[in-house]
Amino acid sequence: MSGTRRKLPAWTEAYALLRDRIASFPTPGEIRSVNHDGEDVEILSYWPDDSWVPAADAQRLVLLGPAKEHTALALQQAGWSETARMSLLAGKPDDVEQVVKLPDTSALFEAPMNDYDVVEVTDFDRPVARGRMHYGANFALLSDPDLHAPSDPDTVRRAVLANFAGAAYSHGIPWLLLVASSDNAQRLAEGWSKATDLSFWQQS
């Protein structure tokens, strides 16, 4: 493999922690992560050249930046298939909404964990949305909230993100980063902008 692979930004390691994964750095320009059982090997890197060969035990790839058609074709010929596309969004805490009013039947809870903070929204005591945020040195990385059949998906999603934005602002964090689904990334809220693409691949 070429020694000129680009250095990955700090948020990529945080992205593994945000998903309860253990990260290592076996090769410059790559992050290898596994679950807590040491299984489900994932490789994260910028889009490589088409001569690149993933590690033999890799089960999933996350490729950053604009897609390279020749590399995508080489991966398909090697038995890989693209399963999802997501986007990294960026915003300053004081530029995005920090307060969202929830219905009187809803409540919002916060809980600090080892590698991230959790925010959960309930409606009539039933969890309807949950998100995570990891604090880095000069950024806070958020996950796209998981929704559990809420009656108003947009409001509860915004409430989770707004709560995290307020927390980051109070900690003096200059940047919020959010890994969002393609659908949510297309409906950019005020203060957010698209930073880069993520392409997810899996062995067929």
C-alpha positions as CSV (number, residue, x, y, z in Angstrom):
1,M,0.0,0.0,0.0
2,S,1.2,3.5,-0.8
3,G,2.9,5.4,2.0
4,T,1.2,8.7,0.9
5,R,-2.2,8.0,2.4
6,R,-3.8,11.1,3.9
7,K,-3.8,11.5,7.7
8,L,-7.3,11.1,9.1
9,P,-8.9,13.9,11.1
10,A,-9.4,13.4,14.8
11,W,-13.2,12.9,14.6
12,T,-12.8,9.6,12.8
13,E,-11.4,7.9,16.0
14,A,-14.2,9.5,18.0
15,Y,-16.7,8.0,15.5
16,A,-15.6,4.6,16.5
17,L,-16.0,5.4,20.2
18,L,-19.4,6.8,19.5
19,R,-20.5,3.4,18.3
20,D,-19.0,1.4,21.1
21,R,-16.1,0.2,19.0
22,I,-12.4,-0.2,19.8
23,A,-10.1,1.6,17.4
24,S,-6.5,0.9,16.4
25,F,-4.1,2.3,13.8
26,P,-2.3,-0.5,12.0
27,T,-1.5,1.5,8.9
28,P,-1.0,5.2,8.3
29,G,-4.3,6.7,7.0
30,E,-6.5,3.8,8.3
31,I,-8.5,3.2,11.4
32,R,-9.3,-0.4,12.2
33,S,-12.1,-0.9,14.7
34,V,-13.8,-3.9,16.3
35,N,-16.7,-4.5,18.7
36,H,-16.0,-5.3,22.3
37,D,-15.8,-9.0,21.5
38,G,-12.9,-8.2,19.0
39,E,-15.1,-9.0,16.1
40,D,-16.9,-7.2,13.2
41,V,-13.7,-5.7,11.7
42,E,-14.3,-2.2,10.1
43,I,-11.7,-0.2,8.1
44,L,-12.1,3.5,7.8
45,S,-10.0,5.6,5.4
46,Y,-10.2,8.2,2.7
47,W,-11.1,6.7,-0.7
48,P,-7.9,4.8,-1.8
49,D,-6.6,4.1,-5.2
50,D,-8.2,1.2,-7.1
51,S,-5.1,-1.0,-6.4
52,W,-5.8,-0.9,-2.7
53,V,-6.8,-4.2,-1.1
54,P,-8.7,-4.2,2.2
55,A,-7.4,-6.3,5.1
56,A,-8.4,-10.0,4.6
57,D,-10.5,-10.0,7.8
58,A,-12.3,-6.7,7.1
59,Q,-16.1,-7.1,7.1
60,R,-17.0,-3.4,6.5
61,L,-15.4,-0.3,5.0
62,V,-16.1,3.3,5.6
63,L,-14.6,5.6,2.9
64,L,-14.4,9.3,3.3
65,G,-14.7,12.1,0.7
66,P,-15.8,12.1,-3.0
67,A,-16.2,8.6,-4.4
68,K,-13.6,7.3,-6.8
69,E,-15.4,5.4,-9.6
70,H,-12.4,3.1,-10.4
71,T,-12.0,2.2,-6.8
72,A,-15.7,1.5,-6.4
73,L,-15.7,-0.8,-9.5
74,A,-12.6,-2.6,-8.1
75,L,-14.4,-3.2,-4.8
76,Q,-17.5,-4.5,-6.5
77,Q,-15.4,-6.9,-8.5
78,A,-13.8,-8.1,-5.3
79,G,-17.2,-8.9,-3.8
80,W,-18.0,-5.7,-1.9
81,S,-21.2,-3.7,-2.2
82,E,-22.2,-0.2,-1.0
83,T,-24.8,-0.4,1.8
84,A,-25.2,3.3,2.8
85,R,-24.2,6.8,2.2
86,M,-24.0,9.4,5.0
87,S,-22.6,12.9,5.4
88,L,-20.5,14.7,8.0
89,L,-22.2,18.0,8.9
90,A,-20.4,20.8,10.7
91,G,-21.7,23.8,12.6
92,K,-20.8,26.2,15.4
93,P,-22.8,25.7,18.6
94,D,-23.9,29.4,18.7
95,D,-25.1,29.2,15.0
96,V,-27.5,26.2,15.4
97,E,-30.6,25.9,17.6
98,Q,-30.0,25.1,21.2
99,V,-33.6,25.0,22.5
100,V,-36.6,23.0,21.0
101,K,-39.9,22.9,22.8
102,L,-41.3,19.4,23.3
103,P,-44.9,18.5,24.0
104,D,-46.1,18.5,27.6
105,T,-46.3,14.7,27.4
106,S,-42.5,14.4,26.6
107,A,-39.4,14.6,28.8
108,L,-35.7,14.8,28.0
109,F,-33.0,13.0,30.0
110,E,-29.2,13.3,29.9
111,A,-26.6,10.7,31.1
112,P,-22.8,10.9,30.9
113,M,-21.1,7.6,29.9
114,N,-17.5,6.6,29.6
115,D,-16.8,7.7,26.0
116,Y,-19.9,9.8,25.3
117,D,-22.9,11.6,26.7
118,V,-26.4,10.3,26.0
119,V,-29.6,12.3,25.5
120,E,-33.0,10.5,25.4
121,V,-36.5,11.9,24.7
122,T,-39.5,10.0,26.1
123,D,-43.2,10.5,25.4
124,F,-45.6,9.1,28.0
125,D,-42.5,7.4,29.5
126,R,-41.8,5.6,26.2
127,P,-38.4,6.2,24.6
128,V,-38.9,7.9,21.2
129,A,-35.4,9.3,20.4
130,R,-31.8,8.8,21.6
131,G,-28.5,10.3,20.6
132,R,-24.8,10.3,21.6
133,M,-22.1,13.0,21.7
134,H,-18.4,12.6,22.2
135,Y,-16.2,15.5,23.3
136,G,-12.9,16.0,21.4
137,A,-10.2,18.6,22.0
138,N,-11.9,21.3,19.8
139,F,-15.1,19.6,18.6
140,A,-18.1,17.5,19.7
141,L,-19.1,14.6,17.5
142,L,-22.8,13.8,17.5
143,S,-24.6,10.7,16.2
144,D,-27.7,11.0,14.1
145,P,-30.4,10.4,16.7
146,D,-32.1,6.9,16.7
147,L,-35.8,7.3,16.5
148,H,-38.3,4.9,17.9
149,A,-41.6,5.6,16.2
150,P,-42.2,9.1,17.6
151,S,-45.4,11.0,16.6
152,D,-43.3,14.0,15.5
153,P,-39.9,12.7,14.3
154,D,-38.5,16.1,13.2
155,T,-39.2,17.8,16.6
156,V,-37.7,15.0,18.8
157,R,-34.6,14.7,16.5
158,R,-34.1,18.5,16.7
159,A,-34.6,18.4,20.5
160,V,-31.8,15.9,20.9
161,L,-29.4,17.8,18.7
162,A,-30.3,21.2,20.3
163,N,-29.6,19.8,23.8
164,F,-26.2,18.7,22.6
165,A,-25.5,22.0,21.0
166,G,-26.3,23.8,24.2
167,A,-24.0,21.5,26.2
168,A,-21.2,22.0,23.7
169,Y,-21.7,25.8,23.8
170,S,-21.5,25.8,27.6
171,H,-18.2,23.9,27.4
172,G,-16.7,26.4,25.0
173,I,-16.5,23.8,22.2
174,P,-16.0,25.7,18.9
175,W,-17.3,23.1,16.5
176,L,-20.2,20.5,16.3
177,L,-19.8,17.6,13.9
178,L,-22.8,15.3,13.0
179,V,-22.7,12.1,11.0
180,A,-26.1,12.2,9.4
181,S,-28.1,10.0,7.1
182,S,-28.3,11.2,3.5
183,D,-32.0,12.1,3.9
184,N,-31.3,14.3,7.0
185,A,-28.3,15.8,5.4
186,Q,-30.4,17.0,2.5
187,R,-32.7,18.9,4.9
188,L,-29.9,21.0,6.5
189,A,-31.1,23.0,9.4
190,E,-29.9,26.6,9.9
191,G,-26.2,26.8,11.0
192,W,-25.2,23.4,9.6
193,S,-23.2,22.8,6.4
194,K,-21.9,19.7,4.7
195,A,-18.3,18.9,5.3
196,T,-17.7,15.5,3.6
197,D,-19.3,12.3,2.5
198,L,-19.1,8.8,4.0
199,S,-19.7,5.6,1.9
200,F,-20.3,2.3,3.7
201,W,-19.4,-1.0,2.1
202,Q,-19.8,-4.6,3.1
203,Q,-18.8,-8.0,1.8
204,S,-21.5,-9.4,-0.4
